[in-house]
Amino acid sequence: MGKLRKSNDGEFRLIQAIPTTDYTDPNIFPVKPKYVYLTKIVKKEDGTGTIPTDSTQLPLVDPEQLLQARVQTSGIITNTGVIHVVNNNHTFTFFGDIKN
C-alpha cells in the first residue's frame, strides 16, 4: 500500500514502491523491479472520495484520486541532507493540476 506521510504544507503524500515490467524482460528478471512514486491523493472530479489522514484509510481511495509522480533518483546523501529527484515533467507540489 505504501506509507502516508505529512508534507511541509500540511497535506499528506503517499510514498509507494510499485513493481513494474517497464524496461525489463520477464524471461531474464525473475523479480519485477520497484519504482518509487510520490502521490498526492485528491477528491474525484464530482467532489467525492476519501482523503486519508492515516494508512488505515488507504483502501478507501479510488485509483482515480491518485496524482502520481515517479521518483527518478532517490537517496543521494549530501553534507546537508538527502536528495530525492522527481520525474522531469512533475510540477512542484502538484500546483496547477486540474484536480489540485
Secondary structure, 3 states (H helix, E strand, C coil): CCEEEECCCCCEEEEEEEECCCCCCCCCCCCCCEEEEEEEECCCCCCCCCCCCCHHHHHHCCHHHEEEEEEEEEEEECCCCEEEEECCCCCHHHCCCCCC
